[in-house]
């Protein structure tokens, strides 16, 4: 399994995996979780995809996208402040330039389950490691996110506990919560699965193989 980072300047050059990424999001958020999301041509998108995010992708078997997350600087427009301010104590994130927001995290649960010692899927751990690695390499030391109580428990099992930014709130068919996660070497080493392949050094080789 391999993790890739696709920044805005690479969208056109590396558009092949972005379509299945949006399809995975549609399958997970619109299908399995039954969230109220917008699905067009089989893919899920929202206004935050128009704000030049960096995408972190986990791939398996050469070119199958099995995990994804979207990263945006927390000082800019964020999903937490614009869409889910009720998850924050006073409706404000109080962001700094060292904070990045992660959203639309999901993993393909139909993938054969190779699991770590904490019984978490390697795709999930690969995504965690990729997000932390990219964040550290780009000057961020804190990740902020809106998630749910189920995923908060997964983070705890991974040894990457979240610090809450407010109380849980019922939103749609889930109980949502906002929090921060450290982006540091200790966290990276704790969540990184065996045979992890870096988000920073393998992207070009992957896309060359995919286009062949």
C-alpha positions as CSV (number, residue, x, y, z in Angstrom):
1,X,0.0,0.0,0.0
2,X,1.2,3.5,-0.9
3,X,0.3,7.0,0.1
4,X,0.4,10.0,-2.3
5,X,0.0,13.7,-2.0
6,X,-1.6,15.7,-4.8
7,X,-1.2,19.5,-4.4
8,X,-3.1,22.0,-6.6
9,X,-0.3,22.5,-9.0
10,X,-0.5,18.7,-9.8
11,X,-4.3,18.5,-10.4
12,X,-4.1,18.5,-14.3
13,X,-0.9,16.5,-14.5
14,X,-2.2,13.8,-12.2
15,X,-6.0,13.8,-12.6
16,X,-6.3,10.0,-13.1
17,X,-6.7,9.2,-9.4
18,X,-8.9,12.2,-8.5
19,X,-12.0,10.8,-10.2
20,X,-11.9,7.5,-8.2
21,X,-11.2,9.5,-5.1
22,X,-14.5,11.4,-5.6
23,X,-16.2,8.1,-6.4
24,X,-14.9,6.6,-3.1
25,X,-16.2,9.6,-1.2
26,X,-19.7,9.2,-2.9
27,X,-19.7,5.5,-2.0
28,X,-18.7,6.1,1.6
29,X,-20.5,9.4,2.5
30,X,-23.5,9.1,0.3
31,X,-23.8,5.4,0.3
32,X,-22.6,3.6,3.4
33,X,-23.0,6.5,5.8
34,X,-26.0,8.1,4.1
35,X,-24.9,11.6,4.7
36,X,-26.6,14.5,2.9
37,X,-23.9,15.2,0.3
38,X,-23.9,16.3,-3.4
39,X,-23.1,13.5,-5.8
40,X,-22.6,14.3,-9.5
41,X,-21.5,11.8,-12.2
42,X,-20.9,9.3,-9.5
43,X,-18.6,11.5,-7.5
44,X,-19.0,13.5,-4.3
45,X,-17.8,17.1,-4.2
46,X,-18.5,20.3,-2.2
47,X,-17.4,23.9,-2.2
48,X,-14.2,23.1,-0.3
49,X,-12.9,21.2,-3.3
50,X,-12.9,24.5,-5.2
51,X,-10.4,26.1,-2.6
52,X,-7.3,24.4,-3.9
53,X,-6.8,21.7,-1.3
54,X,-4.1,19.1,-1.2
55,X,-5.4,15.5,-1.4
56,X,-3.8,12.6,0.4
57,X,-4.6,9.3,-1.2
58,X,-3.8,5.7,-0.2
59,X,-3.5,3.3,-3.2
60,X,-3.5,-0.5,-3.4
61,X,-2.6,-3.0,-6.1
62,X,-1.0,-0.4,-8.4
63,X,-3.7,2.2,-9.0
64,X,-6.8,1.5,-6.9
65,X,-7.7,4.4,-4.6
66,X,-8.6,3.0,-1.2
67,X,-8.4,6.0,1.1
68,X,-8.4,9.8,0.9
69,X,-8.4,13.0,2.8
70,X,-8.6,16.7,1.9
71,X,-6.2,19.3,3.5
72,X,-6.7,23.0,3.7
73,X,-4.9,25.7,5.7
74,X,-6.9,26.4,8.8
75,X,-6.4,30.2,8.5
76,X,-8.4,30.2,5.3
77,X,-12.0,29.2,4.8
78,X,-12.6,25.9,6.7
79,X,-15.4,23.4,6.9
80,X,-15.3,23.7,10.7
81,X,-15.9,27.4,10.9
82,X,-18.2,27.8,7.8
83,X,-20.2,24.5,7.9
84,X,-19.9,23.2,11.5
85,X,-19.3,26.2,13.8
86,X,-21.6,24.6,16.4
87,X,-18.8,22.1,17.1
88,X,-16.6,24.9,18.3
89,X,-16.9,26.4,21.8
90,X,-17.5,29.9,20.6
91,X,-17.9,29.2,16.9
92,X,-14.4,30.2,16.1
93,X,-11.4,27.9,15.3
94,X,-8.8,30.5,16.5
95,X,-6.5,29.2,13.8
96,X,-2.8,29.8,13.4
97,X,-0.5,29.4,10.4
98,X,0.8,26.1,11.8
99,X,-2.7,24.4,11.6
100,X,-4.1,22.5,8.7
101,X,-7.7,21.2,8.4
102,X,-8.4,17.6,7.4
103,X,-11.8,16.8,6.0
104,X,-13.5,14.1,3.9
105,X,-11.4,11.3,5.3
106,X,-12.6,7.9,4.2
107,X,-11.3,4.4,3.5
108,X,-12.6,1.6,1.3
109,X,-13.8,-1.0,3.8
110,X,-14.3,-3.6,1.1
111,X,-10.6,-3.9,0.7
112,X,-9.3,-7.2,2.2
113,X,-8.5,-6.4,5.8
114,X,-4.8,-6.4,6.6
115,X,-4.6,-5.1,10.1
116,X,-2.1,-3.9,12.6
117,X,-1.6,-4.9,16.2
118,X,-4.3,-2.4,17.2
119,X,-6.7,-4.2,14.8
120,X,-7.0,-1.1,12.6
121,X,-7.0,-1.5,8.8
122,X,-3.6,-0.8,7.2
123,X,-5.4,1.6,4.8
124,X,-6.5,3.7,7.8
125,X,-3.1,3.7,9.4
126,X,-1.5,4.5,6.0
127,X,-3.8,7.5,5.7
128,X,-3.0,8.7,9.2
129,X,0.8,8.4,8.6
130,X,0.5,10.2,5.2
131,X,-1.5,13.1,6.7
132,X,1.0,13.6,9.5
133,X,4.1,13.2,7.2
134,X,2.8,15.8,4.7
135,X,1.8,18.2,7.5
136,X,5.2,18.1,9.1
137,X,7.0,18.5,5.8
138,X,4.9,21.6,5.0
139,X,5.3,23.4,8.3
140,X,2.2,22.4,10.1
141,X,2.3,20.9,13.6
142,X,-1.5,20.6,14.3
143,X,-4.3,19.1,12.4
144,X,-7.9,20.2,13.0
145,X,-10.9,18.2,11.9
146,X,-14.6,17.5,12.3
147,X,-15.5,13.9,12.8
148,X,-17.8,11.6,14.8
149,X,-17.6,9.7,18.0
150,X,-17.0,6.4,16.2
151,X,-13.9,7.8,14.5
152,X,-12.7,9.4,17.6
153,X,-12.5,6.0,19.1
154,X,-10.5,4.8,16.1
155,X,-8.0,7.6,16.6
156,X,-7.6,6.5,20.3
157,X,-7.0,2.9,19.3
158,X,-4.3,4.1,16.8
159,X,-2.5,5.9,19.6
160,X,-3.3,9.3,18.0
161,X,-5.8,10.8,20.4
162,X,-7.8,13.9,19.5
163,X,-8.1,16.9,21.8
164,X,-11.7,18.1,21.6
165,X,-12.6,21.6,20.7
166,X,-16.2,21.4,21.8
167,X,-19.0,19.1,22.9
168,X,-20.5,16.4,20.7
169,X,-23.4,17.6,18.6
170,X,-26.1,15.6,16.7
171,X,-25.8,16.5,13.0
172,X,-28.0,14.5,10.6
173,X,-27.6,10.8,11.4
174,X,-24.4,11.1,13.4
175,X,-22.9,12.5,16.6
176,X,-20.2,14.9,15.4
177,X,-17.2,16.3,17.3
178,X,-14.3,18.7,16.5
179,X,-10.8,18.4,17.7
180,X,-7.1,18.8,17.1
181,X,-4.4,16.2,16.4
182,X,-0.6,16.6,16.7
183,X,1.5,16.4,13.6
184,X,4.8,15.3,15.0
185,X,7.4,12.6,14.6
186,X,6.2,10.7,17.7
187,X,2.7,10.5,16.3
188,X,4.0,9.5,12.9
189,X,6.1,6.6,14.2
190,X,3.2,5.4,16.4
191,X,0.6,5.2,13.5
192,X,2.9,4.2,10.6
193,X,2.1,0.7,9.4
194,X,4.7,-1.8,8.2
195,X,6.1,-1.2,4.7
196,X,4.7,2.3,4.6
197,X,5.7,4.2,1.4
198,X,6.2,7.9,1.7
199,X,3.7,10.5,0.5
200,X,6.7,12.7,-0.5
201,X,8.9,10.5,-2.6
202,X,6.8,8.0,-4.6
203,X,4.1,10.0,-6.3
204,X,5.8,10.5,-9.7
205,X,6.8,6.9,-10.0
206,X,3.2,5.8,-9.2
207,X,1.6,8.1,-11.9
208,X,4.2,7.1,-14.5
209,X,3.1,3.4,-13.9
210,X,-0.6,4.3,-14.0
211,X,-0.3,6.1,-17.3
212,X,1.6,3.3,-18.9
